[in-house]
Amino acid sequence: MSHIPKKILAATDFSETADQAGALARDLARRFEAHLDMLHVIVLLEDPHLEKDHRDQLEALLTSGDDARRKILEESYEEQQGVAVTPHLIRGVAPGEVIVETAGTLGCDLIVMGTHGRRGLSHLLLGSVAERVVRTASSPVLTVRADAVINPEGIRRILVPHDFSEASSAALVHAANWAGALDAEITLLHVVEPVVYPEFYSVDVLSDDLMGRLAERSQEALGKAAANLPADIEVKLTVEVGRAADTITHLADPEHFDLVIMATRGLSGLEHVLLGSVAESVLRRCRVPMLAVPGE
């Protein structure tokens, strides 16, 4: 099964961050020969305490801006460089829900969006809209931070964190498909996390010898995971010791990688949702675009 997207939905609020995400979406649509759907959600104000006349006035003001927004969409994202683009202007109360629902209705297999909105630092979309989309979408979601660095030459180096869970294996399949289509190399990463107890327990941390053996076993396991990938994809293996989220974020340097691909569900605990811990932390701090692949 190929995981190369053929219909991409890019959500925009006309902010600089959204424009940067939209540019990446157009580039991927061109490279993947995919159709691009551009979506702007007009947020409705539903306040039961407002007088009916006031609500009607607000509705009229919102409606008066529809044509302007539609014109911006059509002019900014008209077909270019062989990319077929369809603009969508949809009204709704919750932007995240509209984005996910629209992606499903249109049959999009990739969502691209920025993580900061037009209100700047005071309105952090991540934690609201972008986070909700990543949590609830059935398709992979590619997020772009406001300060993310995008390689103008395209995606050539992909970092794939792997915790040996089924979800991570699924994310690796996505990465292999993307790497093959983009002629990119993959760095497969596993982070060995040391067990740290509060001093109150008077328990020593894992010895250096044991950590070394864990790292060796992890290297071998990464080699087995990489052996299942197509032979024409260049794969590098690396094992690091530290806290997973911090290590991944530190390694995801724009000078070394153009994209991070990781699962939103991992190995820790019973159905432990990484989003909310590792994946969410990386998502918030990643300096390159990040593709979050939902677990089954």
Helices and strands as residue ranges (DSSP letters): E 7-11, H 16-32, E 35-43, H 52-64, H 66-76, E 85-92, H 95-106, E 110-114, G 120-122, H 129-136, E 141-144, E 157-161, H 166-182, E 185-192, G 199-201, H 208-227, E 235-241, H 244-251, E 259-263, H 278-285, E 290-293
